[in-house]
Amino acid sequence: MSQFIGFVAAALTTIAFLPQVIKTYKSRSAEGLSLSTFSLLTSGVLLWLIYGLMVMDLPVIFANFLTLILAISLLFMKFKYKAQ
């Protein structure tokens, strides 16, 4: 049961990033995104992923792997759209 709750929590917190990624991609603007916030968030998510791998906790691995991809995507767009 705890694994199930972990996976549901992982899915919800990861999916929470999708609207921002989609909005940023469609608008081609990351002006409202804080570089320092997303840099810290991405670093924290990476460390959570490493932790999850160390303790072999699948919900932690799942959530942070997907969230890391989304957070890196937002950081990439922050730099890409700033140059335009």
C-alpha positions as CSV (number, residue, x, y, z in Angstrom):
1,M,0.0,0.0,0.0
2,S,2.8,2.4,0.8
3,Q,4.3,1.8,-2.7
4,F,1.0,2.6,-4.3
5,I,0.7,5.9,-2.3
6,G,4.3,6.7,-3.3
7,F,3.6,6.2,-7.0
8,V,0.4,8.3,-6.8
9,A,2.2,11.1,-5.1
10,A,5.1,10.7,-7.6
11,A,2.7,11.0,-10.5
12,L,0.9,14.0,-9.1
13,T,4.0,16.0,-8.3
14,T,5.5,15.2,-11.7
15,I,2.4,16.0,-13.6
16,A,2.2,19.3,-11.9
17,F,5.2,20.5,-14.0
18,L,3.5,19.7,-17.3
19,P,1.3,22.8,-17.6
20,Q,4.4,25.0,-17.1
21,V,6.5,23.1,-19.6
22,I,3.6,23.2,-22.2
23,K,2.9,26.9,-21.5
24,T,6.6,27.9,-21.8
25,Y,7.0,25.9,-25.0
26,K,3.9,27.2,-26.7
27,S,4.5,30.9,-25.7
28,R,8.2,30.6,-26.5
29,S,8.7,32.8,-23.4
30,A,10.3,31.8,-20.1
31,E,10.3,35.4,-18.8
32,G,8.2,34.5,-15.7
33,L,10.5,31.7,-14.7
34,S,13.1,32.3,-12.0
35,L,16.5,31.0,-13.0
36,S,17.6,30.7,-9.4
37,T,14.5,28.8,-8.4
38,F,14.6,26.3,-11.2
39,S,18.4,25.8,-10.8
40,L,17.9,25.0,-7.1
41,L,14.9,22.8,-7.9
42,T,16.8,20.9,-10.6
43,S,19.7,20.4,-8.2
44,G,17.4,19.1,-5.5
45,V,15.6,16.8,-7.8
46,L,18.9,15.4,-9.0
47,L,19.9,14.7,-5.5
48,W,16.5,13.1,-4.7
49,L,17.0,10.8,-7.7
50,I,20.5,9.8,-6.5
51,Y,19.1,9.1,-3.1
52,G,16.2,7.1,-4.6
53,L,18.8,5.0,-6.5
54,M,20.9,4.5,-3.4
55,V,18.0,3.2,-1.4
56,M,16.3,1.6,-4.4
57,D,13.0,3.4,-3.7
58,L,11.0,3.0,-6.9
59,P,8.5,5.9,-6.3
60,V,11.3,8.3,-5.5
61,I,13.3,7.2,-8.6
62,F,10.2,7.4,-10.8
63,A,9.1,10.8,-9.7
64,N,12.5,12.4,-9.7
65,F,13.6,11.0,-13.0
66,L,10.6,12.4,-14.8
67,T,10.7,15.6,-12.8
68,L,14.3,16.1,-13.6
69,I,13.6,15.8,-17.3
70,L,10.8,18.4,-17.0
71,A,12.9,20.7,-14.9
72,I,15.9,20.5,-17.3
73,S,13.5,21.2,-20.1
74,L,12.4,24.4,-18.4
75,L,15.9,25.5,-17.7
76,F,16.8,24.8,-21.4
77,M,13.9,26.9,-22.5
78,K,14.8,29.7,-20.1
79,F,18.2,30.0,-21.8
80,K,16.9,29.3,-25.3
81,Y,14.1,31.8,-25.3
82,K,16.1,34.5,-23.5
83,A,18.4,34.6,-26.5
84,Q,15.6,35.3,-28.9
